[in-house]
Amino acid sequence: MNIACIGTGFVGVVTAGVLAKLGNKVIGLDIDAKKVESLRSGVVPFYEPGLQELLVETQKIGNLTFTTDYATGIRDADIVMIMVGTPSAPDGQADLKYVFAASESLAPYLKEDTIVIVKSTVPPGTNAKVRDIIKSKTNVNFEMASVPEFLKEGTAVEDTLHPDRAVIGVESDRARDILTELHKPLTTNVIVMRPESAQMCKYAANNYLATRITFINQIADLCEKNGADVQEVIRGIGQDKRIGTHYWYPGLGYGGSCFPKDVKEIAAYAHAVGEPESMFIKIDDLNEKRIPKLMVKYDMLVGGFAGKTVAILGLSFKKNTNDTRVAPSLQVIPWLLEKGAKIVATDPKAIEDIKPLLPASVTYVGTPAEAISGAHVTMLLVEWDDYQDLDLAELSQAMQEPRFFFDTRNQYNPVEVIASGLKYKGIGR
Ligand code: UGA
């Protein structure tokens, strides 16, 4: 099939690469000429395992090309996928201006019977608006569909190649058959529904997961009040098949480019459609307040951060990505600097990305050993593989009193950390 992927951001590039690998002829279309030039030469502007290789391989066999020209990108497409950004509008709802601009630009070049898919995360009802925009610029027949994306940064290529399911929102049997065929090589678990339901699936999935994280963080906070260990609680409740042991990592709250935004969006959407008592307003509020609340506690534990050197391990929003959007480091480090701490920070991939976003007084080093050397406090913010197996005896020796180890991802056994001469504080234990 000929497929046009509009928007070569994270989702656009991964989707284009995977569809090209399956044997489709894919054109990635973006108005950013610099980005297109870089992708053409096989350079991905962010770190994502396996993506660079995928783009080089699929371009080499001629299945993937990139263009800035709408006529070139759209005129032969059987399927057009809109995957442009949807930043938050001032009222918290998704700002759809790029989706609408792309719809206007693509319309004049559509061929007969093309399927136009909105893959960007948008509220139900958006397809009707996109349809109207396109209709005002063309006389050809086309149809709209919604196919949400469930990939995670850090495992995006794998997630797209082997999804748990494909959710396909369509209005006709023809679109159902074509899109089922397209997704068949990826999964046999194709779930067909109306477009509005498909769009709600995306919001429901992300908001459920964000709620789950907030839930376990709340339980963790209660564990700290009574001597329980949240990791033991997770083991205990996870055996209930309705609950499960997966995706239960308490910490500093959820970050990244999706959850914080999607929770705010669904809360604002609920308000806009006459449901002001949305629980998502509370979830958002709890997540926003989480880091400041924990930092106050940490400050008390170390006897005040003023004059102390803090080693920060992990600057991205999670491991295996250099994405720093809503990363814990962006809240934690300014808070510590404000209190008079000195910061020595490290990350395997995100140092160059975070530098412009943090005060110039932060010192960056290449390894955890360099960061920890002479520090009063070590704070593990992201569980990169490199930080999962630190030599605790060396850590203790390299640090100076009070030798506090804040393990905000519960990666270490508290008993072993304390035995090595460090003071330990995890989450909910
Ligand atoms: C998330 C969803 O997991 C994807 O399914 C979805 O497609 C994507 O958003 C999107 O909407 O595009 P992602 O933001 O890449 O993917 O990252 P996750 O691995 O889900 O983590 C999100 C945040 O939650 C991170 O800050 C992570 O540290 C935190 N988290 C995750 C926890 O604090 N605890 C957990 O148990 C899991």
Boltz pocket constraint, residues with backbone or C-beta under 6 A from the ligand:
constraints:
  - pocket:
      binder: B
      contacts: [[A, 149], [A, 150], [A, 151], [A, 152], [A, 153], [A, 154], [A, 206], [A, 209], [A, 213], [A, 247], [A, 248], [A, 249], [A, 250], [A, 251], [A, 252], [A, 253], [A, 254], [A, 255], [A, 256], [A, 257], [A, 258], [A, 259], [A, 317], [A, 318], [A, 326]]
      max_distance: 6.0
